[in-house]
Amino acid sequence: MTAAARKGGQTVTVREAIASGLQRRYKITAANAKPTVDYDTVVDTASGWLAWPANGQVSGTAGQIVTVVDSTTSGANARAKGEATLPDPTA
């Protein structure tokens, strides 16, 4: 997983496709507040997770961490996780 600067934010690229029956969610946090994600971690919107944008464009500040999780469609049962450090957005 990589994060690249774009005007006003970042574009995150996840190399792996989403497996059948799963959904992708993400959360941006400070480096010292990364979420702990285990196999059965709930990653629903009520827990602060956001639906993955089809274009991979997110908005954070330099040094923040984007955590991306693939989970069952109910938002429970995390199945795959990745992280990347966000660069400075371009002006």
N, C-alpha and C positions, 0 to 999 in steps of 0.2 A: 504494500500500500504506500502511495506517495502523495504528497501535498505540494502543489505549485501555486505561486502567487498569480493573481489575476486582478484586474481593476476592481477595487472595492471588496476584495475577499480572497478566497482560495478555491482551487479546484482539487478535489481529492479523487485519486484514481485507485480503484480496487481491482486488481488483476483477476481475481477469481469471480466467476459468475455466481449469481444467487442460485442455490440448488432448488429443485422443484419442491414446492410446499413450504418454502421459507420466505421471510421478508427481511429487508435490511433496514436497520435503524442506526442513528448516530447521536452522539452527545459531545459537546465541546466544553472542556473544563480547563482550569489551571493545572499546570504540571503536577502540583502537589495534591490535587483533588481528583485524580483519575478514578473512575469507578472500578470496583472489583467485579469482575464478571466470571461466574462459574457456569457449569453446564446447565443448571436450572434457574439462573438469574432471570428475573422478569424484566423485560426491556420494552414496556409499553409506554404510551404517551403520558399516562397518569404518573409514571415514574420519572418523567422529564426527558424521555428519549424522543427524538424527532424522526419522522419518516424520511428515508433516504431520497435525496433529490435525484431524478433521473440523469441530470447533467453533472452530478457530483460537485456542484458549486455550493460552498458553505461560506460563512462569514465569521471570522474570529480574529484575534490579534496574534501577533508574533509570539511564539513560545507556548501558546496554548496547545493542548492535546486534543485531537479528534479521535474518539473511540468509535469504531464501527462494529456492529454486531449483527450477525444473521441469526434469526430466531424463528420459532414456529409462528404461524400467522396469528395466533392468539396473543402474541407478545411475550409468551413465557418460553422457557426452555431454550436458552441461548445455545447455539450450535457452533458458531465460529466467531472469532474476534480478531480485530486488527487495530493498530494505533499508528498515528503519524503526528509529528510536531508541525504546527502551522507556521509558515514563513510570513514575513511582512506582506500585506496586500500592496499591489502597485497603485499609484495615484491615478 
